[in-house]
Amino acid sequence: MLRRPLLLLLLAALVLSMSGCGSISKLWKKKDANEGQPVEALYDKAHEQMREERWASATETWQRLIAQYPYGPYTEQALMEMAYAEFKSGKHDDAVSTIDRFIRTYPTHKNIAYFYYLRGLSNATRNAIFLARVFSLQTSNRDLSTPMQAYNDFSIVVERYPNSRYAADAAQRMISLRNLFAKHELDTAVYYLRRGADVAAITRAKYLLETYPQSSSQDDAVAALIVGYEHIGNDALAADAKRVLQANDPDHPYFSGDWPDYPSTFRRLNPFSGEKSGAEHDED
């Protein structure tokens, strides 16, 4: 007779203990202060965070606004502001994703040129900032897929929106990226020279001159042709390349025997010394 009441008491105690655990767990759960807030309150809060340059906090607030009110009148502006906040906080992958979403959703927006420009800025810097700053790595030696995307973004601004306020700066950034691509080809050519792959080095140098004429690496490319032709014994072509280099850059370090300046064995093996291209030399 006593077993049934005892069983009921045990069940009741178990239920109470489980509910108590649930209450305790809620104490440790971090509450989202933005959850359930009116759209106007979220909008004003995010703008205040932007003014204070609290980019990460602003991003979270914009995200909450968009999640809670995905089709409201504030969503369009929220996407614009969030993309900029993500860019400023260094979250370039997130910024590109937000920009792509905006372009798909509002392809004829009056500020569409700005978004292609901002995407170009994000693509030009993502995947490279940390490595370049911490390890002093040359950008020209890194994967150039995202800088190539940046170049395409800036070209869209220049070609489709030539009268926009971003066109002039986009054009200058295209020149800088073009020089970066040319430097990448030059570094590859000099690497081939160091490895004794002279024909491959000549091919790379020719490609640089044909694809990126008037780049900042063009004189070094001609010097690479000279060295490559000398190594394979083609004196006639080497002499032709020397005449071109003499006319364009008579003070080039090739003529003093200081080019290419290959990195030492210790430097090449030391992972903390940064990278040094054999094509590097001081320019006045």
Contacts in CASP RR format, 6 or more apart in sequence:
PFRMAT RR
TARGET T0000
AUTHOR 0000-0000-0000
METHOD contacts of the structure
MODEL  1
MLRRPLLLLLLAALVLSMSGCGSISKLWKKKDANEGQPVEALYDKAHEQM
REERWASATETWQRLIAQYPYGPYTEQALMEMAYAEFKSGKHDDAVSTID
RFIRTYPTHKNIAYFYYLRGLSNATRNAIFLARVFSLQTSNRDLSTPMQA
YNDFSIVVERYPNSRYAADAAQRMISLRNLFAKHELDTAVYYLRRGADVA
AITRAKYLLETYPQSSSQDDAVAALIVGYEHIGNDALAADAKRVLQANDP
DHPYFSGDWPDYPSTFRRLNPFSGEKSGAEHDED
32 64 0 8 1.000
34 42 0 8 1.000
34 45 0 8 1.000
34 60 0 8 1.000
34 61 0 8 1.000
34 64 0 8 1.000
34 65 0 8 1.000
35 64 0 8 1.000
35 68 0 8 1.000
36 68 0 8 1.000
37 45 0 8 1.000
37 64 0 8 1.000
37 68 0 8 1.000
39 65 0 8 1.000
39 68 0 8 1.000
39 69 0 8 1.000
39 72 0 8 1.000
39 74 0 8 1.000
42 61 0 8 1.000
42 64 0 8 1.000
42 65 0 8 1.000
42 68 0 8 1.000
42 74 0 8 1.000
43 65 0 8 1.000
43 74 0 8 1.000
43 77 0 8 1.000
43 78 0 8 1.000
45 61 0 8 1.000
46 58 0 8 1.000
46 61 0 8 1.000
46 62 0 8 1.000
46 65 0 8 1.000
46 78 0 8 1.000
46 81 0 8 1.000
47 81 0 8 1.000
49 55 0 8 1.000
49 57 0 8 1.000
49 58 0 8 1.000
49 61 0 8 1.000
50 58 0 8 1.000
50 81 0 8 1.000
50 84 0 8 1.000
50 85 0 8 1.000
53 88 0 8 1.000
55 85 0 8 1.000
55 86 0 8 1.000
55 88 0 8 1.000
55 89 0 8 1.000
55 90 0 8 1.000
56 85 0 8 1.000
56 89 0 8 1.000
58 81 0 8 1.000
58 82 0 8 1.000
58 85 0 8 1.000
59 82 0 8 1.000
59 85 0 8 1.000
59 86 0 8 1.000
59 89 0 8 1.000
59 91 0 8 1.000
59 94 0 8 1.000
62 78 0 8 1.000
62 79 0 8 1.000
62 81 0 8 1.000
62 82 0 8 1.000
62 85 0 8 1.000
63 82 0 8 1.000
65 74 0 8 1.000
65 75 0 8 1.000
65 78 0 8 1.000
66 75 0 8 1.000
66 78 0 8 1.000
66 79 0 8 1.000
66 82 0 8 1.000
69 75 0 8 1.000
76 106 0 8 1.000
76 109 0 8 1.000
79 98 0 8 1.000
79 101 0 8 1.000
79 102 0 8 1.000
79 105 0 8 1.000
80 102 0 8 1.000
80 111 0 8 1.000
80 115 0 8 1.000
82 98 0 8 1.000
83 95 0 8 1.000
83 98 0 8 1.000
83 99 0 8 1.000
83 102 0 8 1.000
83 115 0 8 1.000
83 118 0 8 1.000
84 95 0 8 1.000
84 118 0 8 1.000
86 92 0 8 1.000
86 94 0 8 1.000
86 95 0 8 1.000
86 98 0 8 1.000
87 95 0 8 1.000
87 118 0 8 1.000
87 121 0 8 1.000
87 122 0 8 1.000
90 125 0 8 1.000
90 129 0 8 1.000
92 122 0 8 1.000
92 123 0 8 1.000
92 125 0 8 1.000
92 126 0 8 1.000
92 127 0 8 1.000
93 126 0 8 1.000
95 118 0 8 1.000
95 119 0 8 1.000
95 122 0 8 1.000
96 119 0 8 1.000
96 122 0 8 1.000
96 123 0 8 1.000
96 126 0 8 1.000
99 115 0 8 1.000
99 118 0 8 1.000
99 119 0 8 1.000
99 122 0 8 1.000
100 119 0 8 1.000
102 109 0 8 1.000
102 115 0 8 1.000
103 112 0 8 1.000
103 115 0 8 1.000
103 116 0 8 1.000
103 119 0 8 1.000
106 112 0 8 1.000
109 115 0 8 1.000
112 161 0 8 1.000
113 157 0 8 1.000
113 160 0 8 1.000
113 161 0 8 1.000
113 164 0 8 1.000
113 166 0 8 1.000
113 167 0 8 1.000
114 164 0 8 1.000
114 166 0 8 1.000
116 153 0 8 1.000
116 154 0 8 1.000
116 156 0 8 1.000
116 157 0 8 1.000
116 160 0 8 1.000
116 161 0 8 1.000
117 153 0 8 1.000
117 154 0 8 1.000
117 157 0 8 1.000
117 164 0 8 1.000
117 166 0 8 1.000
117 169 0 8 1.000
117 170 0 8 1.000
119 150 0 8 1.000
119 153 0 8 1.000
120 149 0 8 1.000
120 150 0 8 1.000
120 153 0 8 1.000
120 154 0 8 1.000
120 173 0 8 1.000
121 150 0 8 1.000
122 150 0 8 1.000
123 146 0 8 1.000
123 147 0 8 1.000
123 149 0 8 1.000
123 150 0 8 1.000
123 153 0 8 1.000
124 146 0 8 1.000
124 147 0 8 1.000
124 150 0 8 1.000
124 173 0 8 1.000
124 177 0 8 1.000
126 146 0 8 1.000
127 142 0 8 1.000
127 143 0 8 1.000
127 146 0 8 1.000
128 139 0 8 1.000
128 142 0 8 1.000
128 146 0 8 1.000
128 147 0 8 1.000
131 137 0 8 1.000
131 142 0 8 1.000
132 138 0 8 1.000
132 139 0 8 1.000
135 272 0 8 1.000
135 274 0 8 1.000
136 274 0 8 1.000
136 275 0 8 1.000
137 274 0 8 1.000
137 275 0 8 1.000
138 187 0 8 1.000
138 275 0 8 1.000
138 277 0 8 1.000
139 147 0 8 1.000
139 180 0 8 1.000
140 180 0 8 1.000
140 183 0 8 1.000
140 184 0 8 1.000
140 186 0 8 1.000
140 187 0 8 1.000
140 277 0 8 1.000
141 184 0 8 1.000
141 187 0 8 1.000
141 275 0 8 1.000
141 277 0 8 1.000
144 180 0 8 1.000
144 181 0 8 1.000
144 184 0 8 1.000
147 177 0 8 1.000
147 180 0 8 1.000
147 181 0 8 1.000
148 181 0 8 1.000
150 173 0 8 1.000
150 177 0 8 1.000
151 174 0 8 1.000
151 177 0 8 1.000
151 178 0 8 1.000
151 181 0 8 1.000
154 170 0 8 1.000
154 171 0 8 1.000
154 173 0 8 1.000
154 174 0 8 1.000
154 177 0 8 1.000
155 170 0 8 1.000
155 174 0 8 1.000
157 164 0 8 1.000
157 166 0 8 1.000
157 167 0 8 1.000
157 170 0 8 1.000
158 167 0 8 1.000
158 170 0 8 1.000
158 171 0 8 1.000
158 174 0 8 1.000
161 167 0 8 1.000
178 212 0 8 1.000
178 215 0 8 1.000
179 212 0 8 1.000
179 215 0 8 1.000
179 216 0 8 1.000
179 217 0 8 1.000
181 212 0 8 1.000
182 208 0 8 1.000
182 211 0 8 1.000
182 212 0 8 1.000
182 215 0 8 1.000
182 216 0 8 1.000
182 217 0 8 1.000
182 218 0 8 1.000
182 221 0 8 1.000
183 215 0 8 1.000
183 216 0 8 1.000
183 217 0 8 1.000
183 277 0 8 1.000
183 279 0 8 1.000
185 204 0 8 1.000
185 205 0 8 1.000
185 207 0 8 1.000
185 208 0 8 1.000
185 211 0 8 1.000
185 212 0 8 1.000
185 217 0 8 1.000
185 221 0 8 1.000
186 204 0 8 1.000
186 205 0 8 1.000
186 208 0 8 1.000
186 217 0 8 1.000
186 220 0 8 1.000
186 221 0 8 1.000
186 224 0 8 1.000
186 277 0 8 1.000
186 279 0 8 1.000
187 277 0 8 1.000
187 278 0 8 1.000
187 279 0 8 1.000
188 204 0 8 1.000
189 201 0 8 1.000
189 202 0 8 1.000
189 204 0 8 1.000
189 205 0 8 1.000
189 208 0 8 1.000
189 221 0 8 1.000
189 224 0 8 1.000
189 279 0 8 1.000
190 201 0 8 1.000
190 224 0 8 1.000
190 260 0 8 1.000
190 262 0 8 1.000
190 277 0 8 1.000
190 278 0 8 1.000
190 279 0 8 1.000
192 198 0 8 1.000
192 200 0 8 1.000
192 201 0 8 1.000
192 204 0 8 1.000
193 201 0 8 1.000
193 224 0 8 1.000
193 227 0 8 1.000
193 228 0 8 1.000
193 231 0 8 1.000
193 260 0 8 1.000
194 260 0 8 1.000
194 262 0 8 1.000
194 278 0 8 1.000
196 231 0 8 1.000
198 227 0 8 1.000
198 228 0 8 1.000
198 231 0 8 1.000
198 232 0 8 1.000
199 232 0 8 1.000
201 224 0 8 1.000
201 227 0 8 1.000
201 228 0 8 1.000
202 224 0 8 1.000
202 225 0 8 1.000
202 228 0 8 1.000
202 229 0 8 1.000
202 232 0 8 1.000
204 224 0 8 1.000
205 221 0 8 1.000
205 222 0 8 1.000
205 224 0 8 1.000
205 225 0 8 1.000
206 225 0 8 1.000
208 215 0 8 1.000
208 217 0 8 1.000
208 218 0 8 1.000
208 221 0 8 1.000
209 218 0 8 1.000
209 221 0 8 1.000
209 222 0 8 1.000
212 218 0 8 1.000
217 279 0 8 1.000
218 248 0 8 1.000
219 245 0 8 1.000
219 248 0 8 1.000
219 249 0 8 1.000
219 252 0 8 1.000
220 252 0 8 1.000
220 259 0 8 1.000
220 279 0 8 1.000
222 241 0 8 1.000
222 244 0 8 1.000
222 245 0 8 1.000
222 248 0 8 1.000
223 241 0 8 1.000
223 245 0 8 1.000
223 252 0 8 1.000
223 254 0 8 1.000
223 259 0 8 1.000
223 260 0 8 1.000
224 260 0 8 1.000
224 279 0 8 1.000
225 237 0 8 1.000
225 238 0 8 1.000
225 241 0 8 1.000
226 238 0 8 1.000
226 241 0 8 1.000
226 242 0 8 1.000
226 245 0 8 1.000
226 254 0 8 1.000
227 254 0 8 1.000
227 260 0 8 1.000
228 238 0 8 1.000
229 235 0 8 1.000
229 237 0 8 1.000
229 238 0 8 1.000
229 241 0 8 1.000
230 238 0 8 1.000
245 252 0 8 1.000
245 254 0 8 1.000
245 255 0 8 1.000
246 255 0 8 1.000
252 259 0 8 1.000
253 259 0 8 1.000
253 261 0 8 1.000
253 281 0 8 1.000
258 281 0 8 1.000
259 279 0 8 1.000
259 281 0 8 1.000
260 278 0 8 1.000
260 279 0 8 1.000
261 278 0 8 1.000
261 279 0 8 1.000
261 280 0 8 1.000
261 281 0 8 1.000
262 278 0 8 1.000
263 275 0 8 1.000
263 276 0 8 1.000
263 277 0 8 1.000
263 278 0 8 1.000
266 273 0 8 1.000
267 273 0 8 1.000
267 274 0 8 1.000
267 276 0 8 1.000
END
